Amino acid sequence: MGKIMDHKKTYVWVSIGLVVILILAGVTYNSTRLVTEKTIDNHQQQIAAGAAKTVDLWLSQHVRIVDATAAVVQQIPIADNPQILRLLKMAMAAGNFSDVYIGLKDGTMIDGADWIPPDGYDPRVRPWYKKAIADNHTTFTTPYVDMTTNKMVIAIVRPLVVDNDFVGVVSADIILDTLRQNVMNVKIGKSGYTFIIDNQGTVLVHPDEALLMTTKIQESDESLHQILTVFNTAGSGSYDYRYRGEDKILSFQKLTYTDWFLCTTVLKKEAHTLAKNTAMLFAMGMVFKILGVLIALLCLVVVGSVLILVISKRRFERIVRQHKEIVSGKDKDLIGEISRRKEIETRYQTLFNVATNAIMLSKHFRFIECNQKAMVMFGYDHAQIIGQTMLDLSSDVQQDGQESRSKFDQIIERLASGEQVIFEWAFKRSDGTEFPAEVGLKTLQLDSETVTLYSIWDISKRANAEHELRQVQKMAAMGEMLSAIAHQWRQPLNALSTYIASLPSAFYNHLITKEFIEKLVKEADSQIQFMSLTINDFRQYFRPSKSKQAFDVQDAIESAVKLINPQLRQNAITLEINDLAKVQERFIFGYKNEFVHVLVNIISNAKDAIKEKAEQTGQDQFPRMIDLHVKTEASALVLQIRDTGCGIPESLLTKVFTPYFTTKGTATGTGIGLYMAKRIVEKEMLGQISVENLPVGARFTIRLPLSDLKGKRHA
């Protein structure tokens, strides 16, 4: 009886043990299933994130090339010339673009691939041009058919801004096939693939080209109807759906530089197989197998257990081999990506070093990098320039007489406001010689650090040429002035001659008295003083101003009129000055004598136009007048000089301010004078000068910013 009871207890404990094992097995199975599902999601998201990172890297490299090209283009005159075309072709090679081109706001097209636009082509109506204007920063277009290659492309576009003015758009085309070949080559099992959509669900990049720009993902299947809500809620994640009777999983990751989403999709069963390659899932699978073996030990014979173990071992070895193959493939992809990055870096470095201007980078205003042109320009090697400041390479005093340090501090204040600063500066080479340069400064973010980009052009040749032009113009003006002096002196010399001739007659007639001598000396001295004053006026005219200052507008106009009046009277020309009293004690900033030169040149040009009209028509019976009108508008001075001369042919209006231009057939210096007038007004006094034809004669207009007595311009 006792043995029976012992057997019953044994059966009870065995039954309880079996129940506990079964419960543990069920719990373990359910936990393993949940962990497996989570692991599958994480694994697919990691694949999508890795592919998105590769795309972001690839796109960022191309964005940097476009930004670097735009930065260089904005520093030089933008036109359809070999210098601009060379930069565009270098950018094409650096980024493997199918084309890099510029569309200007006047409708001009500059194409780096030498594509000739068809008649009527206007870049301003193209999607890439409109996209750049709408976003106002470097961005990507949606795919469109390129007229150059007739292929689907996406374009990286950026607006071009010079002196805070929009001038056009630079764009670089990437053929979609290139994106698929270089980036969208991630392998996901047998059926998986990668594609890209925009935030509206439109398919942009896909292995099936028939879907491009024609299919929205949310409309392709009923189970994907709500997928855009998931996309716009989170930047990344996974989404289960059923497509054509098969369960699939879609993972997505938003791309950094765009509003696009990179997506991966694969069959759920393939995703399960791929996820088993992770260490975590494999470990959980082994735990489950061990529990299964324990149950099998209670239910099956030892031979069955051994068979299961052998099968498991072979399966494990096969998974390990597959895992090694996948890892080996990723290593090859990584090596290829590193090689491509090195190649892009080499191309960018080449573009940096072949620039025709000196390019330098500074951090905390000490140089950290420079190109080959900078070393040639300053006569130092790379190590000698690094660590220096701009003041270390500059003269102590600038050409306008201002100390370099004080002027540099003013420039830094403007730079701190975020604007691009362009100015002229006197540098010093390694041999101690000075040279003038045009400098452009711009702050930018580089590797999360704020640096300053310096673009420096050596303008020694231009400065020397302008100096020679000034000398030629002064020599031409001197001839006219000498003629004017001779005309001014003719009357006082005649008077002096008369006084001297009267002395013998007065002596013989006993008319020489004290009163006679005093009157004669007084009148002779008056004539001599007049002649001396005339010489002083002309000497002052030819003496250049040493430094910029605020000077009285009325005083400058009166000085110019005093110099030119003898020539006007000699040619029977009347000069009328209107509203001069309205600008009493109003000041402008610049070189006073040079501004007087400007007025004399323009009035002299008006005089010549009146003389030419008389020669052409053979008539003197017409109003020979020059009208000088001056007024103020807001914080600006507006001066207009109008004549009744022959005017300027419409075809030549755009050429009157170019060097050596003249309509007289001989080198009178007029063209040089007007060219220098434009340089002085616009470059040195930051104003504007223009000319236009009127029904009778022509009118020159000068607009200059007014200044206070301290020499500061009004905003």
C-alpha positions as MATLAB code, in Angstrom:
seq = 'MGKIMDHKKTYVWVSIGLVVILILAGVTYNSTRLVTEKTIDNHQQQIAAGAAKTVDLWLSQHVRIVDATAAVVQQIPIADNPQILRLLKMAMAAGNFSDVYIGLKDGTMIDGADWIPPDGYDPRVRPWYKKAIADNHTTFTTPYVDMTTNKMVIAIVRPLVVDNDFVGVVSADIILDTLRQNVMNVKIGKSGYTFIIDNQGTVLVHPDEALLMTTKIQESDESLHQILTVFNTAGSGSYDYRYRGEDKILSFQKLTYTDWFLCTTVLKKEAHTLAKNTAMLFAMGMVFKILGVLIALLCLVVVGSVLILVISKRRFERIVRQHKEIVSGKDKDLIGEISRRKEIETRYQTLFNVATNAIMLSKHFRFIECNQKAMVMFGYDHAQIIGQTMLDLSSDVQQDGQESRSKFDQIIERLASGEQVIFEWAFKRSDGTEFPAEVGLKTLQLDSETVTLYSIWDISKRANAEHELRQVQKMAAMGEMLSAIAHQWRQPLNALSTYIASLPSAFYNHLITKEFIEKLVKEADSQIQFMSLTINDFRQYFRPSKSKQAFDVQDAIESAVKLINPQLRQNAITLEINDLAKVQERFIFGYKNEFVHVLVNIISNAKDAIKEKAEQTGQDQFPRMIDLHVKTEASALVLQIRDTGCGIPESLLTKVFTPYFTTKGTATGTGIGLYMAKRIVEKEMLGQISVENLPVGARFTIRLPLSDLKGKRHA';
ca = [
       0.000    0.000    0.000;
       2.893    2.339    0.864;
       4.586    1.629   -2.478;
       1.379    2.542   -4.311;
       1.242    5.861   -2.452;
       4.900    6.541   -3.306;
       4.211    5.916   -6.977;
       1.210    8.263   -6.912;
       3.338   11.053   -5.336;
       5.978   10.490   -7.984;
       3.371   10.752  -10.761;
       1.971   13.938   -9.194;
       5.410   15.610   -8.971;
       6.240   14.525  -12.515;
       2.922   15.954  -13.725;
       3.519   19.198  -11.862;
       7.020   19.391  -13.325;
       5.682   18.827  -16.820;
       3.025   21.536  -16.349;
       5.646   23.993  -15.027;
       7.954   23.214  -17.945;
       5.110   23.663  -20.410;
       4.112   27.004  -18.820;
       7.736   28.189  -18.876;
       8.037   27.069  -22.467;
       4.884   29.022  -23.420;
       6.035   32.155  -21.628;
       9.503   31.842  -23.139;
       8.047   31.304  -26.593;
       5.787   34.371  -26.328;
       8.654   36.529  -24.984;
      10.938   35.253  -27.705;
       8.310   36.079  -30.324;
       7.939   39.651  -29.024;
      11.697   40.115  -28.843;
      12.016   38.679  -32.333;
       9.451   41.148  -33.716;
      11.215   44.042  -31.991;
      14.596   42.835  -33.234;
      13.269   42.584  -36.799;
      11.992   46.179  -36.606;
      15.281   47.427  -35.140;
      17.313   45.529  -37.731;
      15.315   46.990  -40.638;
      15.515   50.475  -39.146;
      19.286   50.092  -38.829;
      19.474   49.146  -42.514;
      17.366   52.185  -43.468;
      19.405   54.476  -41.171;
      22.682   53.183  -42.628;
      21.494   53.692  -46.189;
      20.178   57.178  -45.309;
      23.521   58.076  -43.750;
      25.293   57.038  -46.950;
      22.864   59.124  -49.048;
      23.269   62.122  -46.678;
      27.056   61.856  -46.939;
      26.921   61.602  -50.716;
      24.526   64.557  -51.016;
      26.458   66.714  -48.494;
      29.662   66.255  -50.478;
      27.916   67.491  -53.621;
      26.307   70.386  -51.693;
      29.755   71.472  -50.452;
      31.111   71.469  -54.019;
      28.192   73.623  -55.215;
      28.604   76.000  -52.227;
      32.368   76.260  -52.825;
      31.808   76.984  -56.529;
      29.177   79.648  -55.726;
      31.487   81.275  -53.149;
      34.259   81.609  -55.760;
      31.881   82.770  -58.533;
      30.444   85.508  -56.288;
      33.901   87.027  -55.797;
      34.531   87.719  -59.519;
      32.558   89.423  -62.278;
      29.880   86.953  -63.410;
      29.698   86.716  -67.185;
      30.011   84.189  -70.005;
      33.827   84.217  -69.994;
      36.619   81.569  -69.832;
      37.207   82.157  -66.113;
      33.602   81.350  -65.130;
      33.423   78.393  -67.578;
      36.650   76.958  -66.106;
      35.147   77.061  -62.592;
      31.955   75.348  -63.789;
      33.907   72.589  -65.554;
      36.061   72.018  -62.454;
      32.908   71.690  -60.340;
      31.510   69.148  -62.854;
      34.653   67.052  -62.539;
      34.821   67.370  -58.742;
      31.226   66.245  -58.178;
      30.775   63.976  -61.211;
      27.826   66.188  -62.205;
      26.260   65.842  -65.616;
      26.181   69.627  -65.899;
      26.904   72.751  -63.814;
      25.459   76.025  -65.069;
      24.407   79.549  -64.082;
      21.228   81.407  -64.913;
      21.398   85.189  -64.468;
      18.459   87.394  -63.596;
      18.647   89.060  -67.010;
      17.969   85.690  -68.691;
      21.607   84.907  -69.604;
      22.545   81.188  -69.500;
      26.180   80.114  -68.755;
      26.584   76.337  -69.231;
      29.649   74.372  -68.045;
      28.868   71.479  -70.409;
      28.974   73.842  -73.422;
      25.278   73.182  -74.094;
      23.772   75.772  -76.455;
      20.193   76.672  -75.391;
      17.520   76.648  -78.095;
      15.937   79.883  -79.283;
      13.569   81.315  -76.703;
      15.136   79.393  -73.807;
      14.795   81.382  -70.561;
      16.434   79.911  -67.429;
      14.187   82.042  -65.229;
      11.153   79.859  -65.996;
      12.919   76.544  -65.347;
      12.045   74.607  -62.157;
      15.617   74.751  -60.809;
      15.715   78.567  -61.043;
      12.313   78.975  -59.358;
      13.226   76.487  -56.608;
      16.393   78.434  -55.667;
      14.459   81.729  -55.473;
      11.620   80.176  -53.454;
      13.870   78.506  -50.829;
      16.599   81.224  -50.840;
      19.322   78.746  -49.839;
      21.107   75.674  -51.174;
      18.435   73.039  -51.836;
      17.351   70.174  -54.103;
      14.720   70.115  -56.817;
      12.316   67.302  -57.497;
      13.308   65.090  -60.454;
      12.689   66.554  -63.901;
      13.787   65.872  -67.494;
      17.037   67.695  -68.277;
      17.103   69.411  -71.699;
      20.843   68.729  -72.030;
      20.849   64.936  -71.457;
      17.097   64.156  -71.840;
      17.387   62.119  -68.632;
      15.682   62.372  -65.263;
      17.841   64.494  -62.968;
      17.756   66.219  -59.618;
      19.481   69.571  -59.298;
      21.356   71.135  -56.408;
      20.573   74.846  -56.661;
      21.818   77.917  -54.835;
      21.053   81.630  -55.285;
      24.006   83.907  -56.168;
      24.194   87.102  -54.133;
      26.772   89.848  -54.750;
      26.826   92.869  -52.382;
      23.459   91.746  -50.952;
      21.906   91.817  -54.450;
      20.455   88.693  -56.090;
      22.194   88.171  -59.466;
      21.207   84.651  -60.492;
      21.233   80.924  -59.665;
      23.964   78.273  -59.875;
      22.711   74.725  -60.434;
      24.366   71.290  -60.675;
      22.563   68.269  -62.202;
      22.791   64.735  -60.812;
      21.381   62.032  -63.086;
      19.090   59.737  -61.098;
      20.873   56.706  -62.537;
      24.066   58.007  -60.892;
      22.307   58.239  -57.523;
      20.992   54.698  -57.865;
      24.363   53.296  -58.933;
      26.453   55.079  -56.300;
      24.077   55.156  -53.333;
      20.930   53.083  -53.787;
      22.774   49.752  -53.986;
      21.948   48.398  -50.542;
      21.135   44.682  -50.716;
      18.245   43.526  -48.476;
      17.717   39.807  -48.885;
      16.384   38.556  -52.211;
      13.265   40.664  -52.597;
      14.194   43.820  -50.645;
      15.144   47.128  -52.235;
      15.567   50.828  -51.395;
      13.632   53.801  -52.761;
      13.074   57.531  -52.008;
       9.823   59.512  -51.745;
       9.048   63.163  -50.956;
       6.860   64.410  -48.099;
       3.781   64.103  -50.334;
       4.464   60.427  -50.999;
       5.578   60.893  -54.625;
       8.162   58.300  -55.722;
      11.417   60.099  -56.653;
      13.949   57.244  -56.887;
      12.894   53.618  -57.399;
      14.251   50.483  -59.129;
      11.128   50.548  -61.309;
      11.520   53.685  -63.456;
       7.873   53.515  -64.522;
       6.849   54.639  -61.003;
       9.023   57.801  -60.979;
       6.997   61.005  -60.472;
       3.781   59.161  -61.411;
       2.988   57.135  -58.283;
       2.193   58.125  -54.711;
       3.031   55.425  -52.175;
      -0.197   55.926  -50.176;
      -2.249   55.250  -53.304;
      -0.367   52.110  -54.390;
      -2.161   49.807  -51.886;
      -5.042   50.048  -49.415;
      -2.798   48.970  -46.517;
      -0.520   52.002  -47.125;
      -3.333   54.557  -46.971;
      -2.245   56.025  -43.602;
       1.547   55.752  -44.089;
       2.157   59.509  -44.640;
       0.704   60.198  -41.185;
       3.359   57.896  -39.707;
       6.093   59.524  -41.808;
       5.169   63.078  -40.763;
       4.831   62.104  -37.094;
       8.330   60.636  -36.707;
      11.559   61.041  -38.629;
      12.167   57.285  -38.683;
      10.378   54.003  -37.965;
       8.858   50.852  -39.420;
       5.461   50.028  -40.898;
       3.892   46.581  -41.463;
       1.642   46.120  -44.469;
       0.288   43.434  -46.780;
       0.949   43.733  -50.506;
      -0.395   41.278  -53.098;
      -1.090   38.646  -50.474;
       2.365   38.824  -48.778;
       3.307   40.347  -45.436;
       5.996   43.001  -45.799;
       7.801   45.482  -43.576;
       8.735   49.026  -44.648;
      11.359   51.065  -42.729;
      11.977   54.775  -43.338;
      14.482   57.489  -42.387;
      14.223   61.206  -43.217;
      17.201   62.594  -45.202;
      19.009   65.492  -43.543;
      19.390   67.950  -46.435;
      15.938   67.513  -47.968;
      12.293   66.848  -47.113;
      12.643   63.350  -48.634;
      12.369   59.946  -46.961;
      14.621   56.964  -47.713;
      12.619   53.737  -47.465;
      13.491   50.054  -47.436;
      10.989   47.262  -47.977;
      11.347   43.483  -47.696;
       9.171   40.417  -47.173;
       8.446   39.815  -43.485;
       9.780   36.269  -43.657;
      13.026   37.463  -45.256;
      13.342   40.159  -42.607;
      12.929   37.431  -39.969;
      15.711   35.402  -41.594;
      18.034   38.428  -41.841;
      17.360   39.438  -38.242;
      18.539   36.049  -37.030;
      22.057   37.093  -38.002;
      22.197   39.451  -35.023;
      23.760   38.160  -31.843;
      20.796   38.992  -29.664;
      18.242   37.035  -31.670;
      20.614   34.102  -32.040;
      21.108   33.930  -28.277;
      17.327   33.996  -27.684;
      16.897   31.260  -30.278;
      19.445   29.071  -28.492;
      17.591   29.522  -25.192;
      14.397   28.450  -26.868;
      16.089   25.414  -28.431;
      17.521   24.356  -25.074;
      14.038   24.500  -23.544;
      12.739   22.511  -26.500;
      15.445   19.920  -25.948;
      14.433   19.621  -22.275;
      10.823   19.013  -23.273;
      11.947   16.589  -25.949;
      14.032   14.681  -23.370;
      10.848   14.052  -21.467;
       8.884   13.067  -24.544;
      11.363   11.655  -27.049;
      14.248    9.262  -27.005;
      17.879   10.299  -26.799;
      18.396    9.557  -30.483;
      15.831   12.201  -31.461;
      17.526   14.748  -29.214;
      20.925   14.035  -30.757;
      19.426   14.408  -34.233;
      17.991   17.830  -33.340;
      21.358   18.941  -31.993;
      23.149   17.866  -35.174;
      20.621   19.723  -37.363;
      20.948   22.824  -35.164;
      24.732   22.747  -35.451;
      24.602   22.619  -39.256;
      22.068   25.412  -39.341;
      24.267   27.530  -37.066;
      27.296   27.016  -39.320;
      25.273   28.027  -42.363;
      24.088   31.228  -40.629;
      27.659   32.059  -39.585;
      28.831   31.660  -43.170;
      26.036   33.903  -44.408;
      26.874   36.448  -41.738;
      30.540   36.463  -42.777;
      29.543   36.996  -46.421;
      27.339   39.961  -45.465;
      30.082   41.489  -43.288;
      32.616   40.979  -46.107;
      30.290   42.773  -48.554;
      29.855   45.697  -46.141;
      33.643   45.930  -45.740;
      34.004   46.214  -49.524;
      31.297   48.917  -49.637;
      33.044   50.819  -46.830;
      36.418   50.622  -48.626;
      34.798   51.883  -51.822;
      33.123   54.764  -49.956;
      36.434   55.790  -48.341;
      38.081   55.728  -51.767;
      35.327   57.915  -53.239;
      35.632   60.414  -50.360;
      39.394   60.668  -50.846;
      38.864   61.288  -54.566;
      36.325   64.071  -53.846;
      38.658   65.615  -51.273;
      41.481   65.613  -53.836;
      39.251   67.317  -56.406;
      38.175   69.964  -53.897;
      41.815   70.623  -52.905;
      42.694   71.011  -56.597;
      39.853   73.515  -57.057;
      41.121   75.414  -53.982;
      44.694   75.626  -55.262;
      44.021   76.539  -58.908;
      41.964   79.623  -57.961;
      43.260   82.797  -59.613;
      42.931   84.784  -56.381;
      44.470   84.241  -52.947;
      42.092   82.291  -50.680;
      42.779   82.136  -46.946;
      40.893   80.854  -43.909;
      41.262   82.267  -40.400;
      39.985   81.315  -36.955;
      39.990   84.066  -34.351;
      41.536   86.159  -37.175;
      44.696   84.022  -37.376;
      45.227   82.173  -40.647;
      44.738   78.405  -40.520;
      44.856   77.620  -44.264;
      45.822   79.239  -47.564;
      46.110   78.251  -51.216;
      49.096   78.329  -53.585;
      48.140   81.767  -54.983;
      48.359   83.302  -51.478;
      51.924   82.000  -51.019;
      52.959   83.390  -54.425;
      51.249   86.732  -53.773;
      52.894   87.375  -50.388;
      56.225   85.593  -51.039;
      55.929   83.341  -47.976;
      55.657   79.560  -47.710;
      52.694   77.820  -46.081;
      54.267   77.533  -42.614;
      55.160   81.245  -42.539;
      51.589   82.342  -43.318;
      49.810   79.999  -40.875;
      49.391   81.696  -37.484;
      49.757   85.217  -38.909;
      47.004   87.848  -38.921;
      45.954   90.181  -41.716;
      47.662   93.081  -39.883;
      50.956   91.119  -39.797;
      50.925   91.119  -43.628;
      49.854   94.771  -43.970;
      51.437   98.207  -44.019;
      51.098  100.265  -40.835;
      49.221  103.029  -42.675;
      46.738  102.558  -45.514;
      46.663  104.559  -48.743;
      43.955  106.897  -47.408;
      46.202  107.872  -44.457;
      44.241  105.826  -41.887;
      46.089  103.487  -39.530;
      45.672   99.858  -40.551;
      44.670   98.648  -37.080;
      41.964  101.289  -36.671;
      40.578  100.614  -40.158;
      40.652   96.822  -39.602;
      38.629   97.242  -36.375;
      35.949   99.085  -38.354;
      35.877   96.293  -40.929;
      35.476   93.657  -38.188;
      32.461   95.535  -36.819;
      30.795   95.325  -40.238;
      31.758   91.653  -40.567;
      30.211   90.867  -37.154;
      26.818   92.027  -38.464;
      26.845   89.078  -40.910;
      27.353   91.011  -44.150;
      30.024   90.262  -46.720;
      32.659   93.003  -46.636;
      34.587   94.054  -49.788;
      37.251   96.762  -49.551;
      40.661   97.868  -50.857;
      43.740   97.296  -48.684;
      47.506   97.871  -48.798;
      49.507   94.675  -48.101;
      53.230   94.093  -47.709;
      55.180   91.297  -49.408;
      58.015   89.334  -47.809;
      60.596   91.660  -49.466;
      58.995   94.720  -47.846;
      57.322   96.100  -51.001;
      53.721   97.262  -50.749;
      50.929   96.404  -53.160;
      47.214   97.322  -53.329;
      44.604   94.571  -53.205;
      40.847   94.103  -53.215;
      39.702   91.979  -50.274;
      36.426   90.145  -49.662;
      35.641   88.833  -46.150;
      32.838   86.445  -45.194;
      32.225   84.402  -42.043;
      30.951   80.834  -42.411;
      30.508   77.608  -40.470;
      33.097   74.914  -41.176;
      32.971   71.659  -39.196;
      30.799   73.358  -36.519;
      33.386   76.152  -36.129;
      33.123   79.795  -37.194;
      35.882   80.781  -39.623;
      36.531   83.794  -41.841;
      37.076   83.343  -45.591;
      39.473   85.821  -47.249;
      39.418   86.348  -51.035;
      42.282   88.641  -52.122;
      42.964   90.048  -55.607;
      46.243   91.845  -56.407;
      45.156   95.058  -58.198;
      48.655   96.551  -58.669;
      48.318   96.537  -62.468;
      44.883   98.119  -62.319;
      46.069  100.808  -59.846;
      49.089  101.612  -62.031;
      46.885  101.793  -65.126;
      44.452  104.137  -63.365;
      47.347  106.329  -62.183;
      48.611  106.571  -65.762;
      45.094  107.401  -66.956;
      44.847  110.171  -64.368;
      48.181  111.596  -65.521;
      47.135  111.466  -69.187;
      43.848  113.173  -68.335;
      45.618  115.862  -66.289;
      48.076  116.513  -69.098;
      45.176  116.875  -71.550;
      43.391  119.187  -69.095;
      46.609  121.134  -68.490;
      46.774  122.122  -72.171;
      43.263  123.526  -71.999;
      44.024  125.241  -68.675;
      47.173  126.885  -70.059;
      45.066  128.270  -72.883;
      42.592  129.534  -70.271;
      45.408  131.148  -68.233;
      46.677  132.895  -71.339;
      43.150  134.160  -71.993;
      42.781  135.269  -68.334;
      46.081  137.151  -68.427;
      45.527  138.923  -71.763;
      43.430  141.719  -70.272;
      45.615  142.469  -67.173;
      48.765  142.336  -69.354;
      47.204  144.847  -71.762;
      46.364  147.060  -68.790;
      49.927  146.864  -67.414;
      51.291  147.628  -70.884;
      49.065  150.693  -71.030;
      50.256  151.886  -67.598;
      53.920  151.535  -68.600;
      53.361  153.234  -71.971;
      51.743  156.212  -70.240;
      54.831  156.929  -68.087;
      57.059  158.619  -70.805;
      54.212  160.825  -71.964;
      53.371  161.828  -68.389;
      57.056  162.548  -67.686;
      57.537  164.820  -70.721;
      54.289  166.626  -69.999;
      55.225  167.094  -66.338;
      52.137  165.140  -65.219;
      53.925  162.790  -62.833;
      52.667  163.668  -59.399;
      52.401  161.802  -56.149;
      48.710  161.114  -56.754;
      49.443  159.937  -60.332;
      52.151  157.512  -59.154;
      49.988  156.147  -56.273;
      47.023  155.565  -58.608;
      49.236  153.914  -61.233;
      50.902  151.632  -58.642;
      47.531  150.732  -57.083;
      45.933  149.752  -60.389;
      49.067  147.861  -61.536;
      49.165  145.981  -58.211;
      45.474  145.074  -58.631;
      46.163  143.550  -62.036;
      49.208  141.639  -60.708;
      47.175  140.316  -57.758;
      44.517  139.098  -60.181;
      47.137  137.238  -62.225;
      48.676  135.737  -59.069;
      45.249  134.566  -57.857;
      44.639  132.903  -61.219;
      47.920  130.957  -60.903;
      47.012  129.868  -57.354;
      43.598  128.623  -58.499;
      45.143  126.463  -61.214;
      47.924  125.189  -58.940;
      45.291  124.111  -56.406;
      43.374  122.319  -59.196;
      46.369  120.162  -60.132;
      47.331  119.378  -56.529;
      45.824  115.970  -55.444;
      44.059  115.702  -52.090;
      46.069  113.813  -49.478;
      43.187  112.282  -47.543;
      39.419  111.963  -47.599;
      37.445  114.530  -45.643;
      34.025  116.131  -45.443;
      33.951  119.267  -47.622;
      31.385  121.948  -48.493;
      29.422  121.193  -51.681;
      28.941  124.873  -52.496;
      32.675  125.610  -52.114;
      33.613  122.722  -54.466;
      31.110  123.848  -57.128;
      32.298  127.457  -56.955;
      35.945  126.318  -57.314;
      35.091  124.297  -60.430;
      33.103  127.171  -61.966;
      35.960  129.631  -61.310;
      38.369  127.325  -63.184;
      36.176  126.653  -66.210;
      34.544  130.090  -66.609;
      37.363  131.607  -68.736;
      37.000  128.819  -71.304;
      33.215  129.242  -71.327;
      33.463  133.004  -71.876;
      36.045  132.407  -74.614;
      33.459  130.227  -76.428;
      30.484  132.532  -75.689;
      28.816  129.875  -73.498;
      26.590  130.884  -70.586;
      26.735  128.822  -67.359;
      23.695  129.065  -65.106;
      23.722  127.651  -61.566;
      20.304  126.916  -60.051;
      19.436  126.425  -56.365;
      23.070  126.571  -55.160;
      21.961  128.441  -52.035;
      19.840  125.431  -51.013;
      22.952  123.366  -50.348;
      24.809  125.906  -48.236;
      26.754  124.179  -45.460;
      25.906  120.739  -46.859;
      28.859  118.362  -46.887;
      29.976  115.318  -48.865;
      32.829  112.920  -48.047;
      35.818  112.258  -50.297;
      38.783  113.939  -52.004;
      37.779  117.572  -52.639;
      40.232  118.342  -55.475;
      39.335  115.091  -57.262;
      35.631  116.018  -57.050;
      36.451  119.445  -58.535;
      38.206  117.511  -61.349;
      34.970  115.583  -61.924;
      32.891  118.779  -62.277;
      35.470  120.473  -64.529;
      35.633  117.389  -66.783;
      31.860  117.154  -67.187;
      31.388  120.901  -67.789;
      34.306  120.831  -70.254;
      32.623  117.891  -72.016;
      29.409  119.947  -72.238;
      31.406  122.891  -73.671;
      32.906  120.602  -76.343;
      29.438  119.247  -77.221;
      28.164  122.802  -77.833;
      31.207  123.622  -79.986;
      30.728  120.381  -81.954;
      27.072  121.214  -82.568;
      28.082  124.604  -83.970;
      30.650  122.943  -86.272;
      28.175  120.272  -87.458;
      25.313  122.679  -88.192;
      27.426  125.683  -89.285;
      25.182  127.883  -87.110;
      25.942  129.984  -84.072;
      22.397  131.214  -83.587;
      21.267  128.712  -80.959;
      21.293  128.890  -77.136;
      24.868  128.149  -76.048;
      24.044  127.296  -72.449;
      25.065  124.917  -69.674;
      22.652  124.525  -66.778;
      23.979  123.269  -63.403;
      21.153  122.260  -61.044;
      21.796  121.052  -57.486;
      19.360  119.729  -54.894;
      19.079  117.295  -51.965;
      16.834  114.236  -51.768;
      16.542  112.552  -48.356;
      20.222  112.102  -47.314;
      21.687  112.410  -50.820;
      23.027  115.229  -52.984;
      21.813  115.249  -56.609;
      23.730  117.384  -59.107;
      22.615  117.620  -62.746;
      24.626  119.251  -65.572;
      22.616  119.867  -68.759;
      23.899  121.332  -72.033;
      22.411  122.431  -75.365;
      25.068  120.597  -77.388;
      24.878  117.856  -79.980;
      24.080  115.051  -77.531;
      25.498  111.524  -77.668;
      24.575  108.857  -80.270;
      22.324  106.248  -78.619;
      24.681  103.442  -79.693;
      27.527  105.101  -77.755;
      25.717  105.958  -74.505;
      27.041  102.837  -72.772;
      30.637  103.644  -73.774;
      31.086  107.235  -72.569;
      32.628  106.147  -69.236;
      35.202  103.767  -70.769;
      38.911  104.758  -71.054;
      40.000  106.720  -74.147;
      36.449  106.937  -75.528;
      35.863  110.104  -77.591;
      33.562  111.194  -80.429;
      35.934  113.898  -81.637;
      38.332  111.741  -83.651;
      41.431  112.958  -81.733;
      42.869  112.165  -78.319;
      41.568  115.157  -76.345;
      41.563  113.356  -73.008;
      37.776  113.641  -72.718;
      37.223  109.884  -72.571;
      39.875  109.465  -69.895;
      38.318  112.314  -67.887;
      34.833  110.779  -67.916;
      36.244  107.342  -67.081;
      38.128  108.770  -64.075;
      35.026  110.769  -63.108;
      33.082  107.507  -62.858;
      35.908  105.868  -60.832;
      36.084  108.811  -58.398;
      32.294  109.124  -57.908;
      31.452  105.419  -57.634;
      34.625  103.860  -56.192;
      36.042  106.576  -53.939;
      32.867  108.482  -52.968;
      30.372  105.558  -53.096;
      27.993  107.502  -55.329;
      26.415  107.085  -58.764;
      26.958  108.866  -62.095;
      24.914  108.528  -65.283;
      24.254  110.283  -68.581;
      21.163  110.528  -70.776;
      20.147  112.279  -73.964;
      17.490  114.993  -73.892;
      15.445  116.448  -76.763;
      18.195  119.092  -76.870;
      21.673  118.127  -75.658;
      22.530  115.709  -72.879;
      22.355  115.599  -69.065;
      24.864  114.150  -66.588;
      23.493  113.212  -63.142;
      25.673  112.709  -60.049;
      24.180  111.289  -56.826;
      26.339  111.301  -53.659;
      25.603  110.472  -49.991;
      25.590  113.545  -47.748;
      27.955  113.675  -44.772;
      28.012  115.453  -41.430;
      30.906  117.679  -40.326;
      32.643  114.679  -38.732;
      32.987  113.000  -42.084;
      30.365  110.289  -41.518;
      27.950  109.425  -44.326;
      24.215  109.355  -43.724;
      22.748  105.847  -43.821;
];
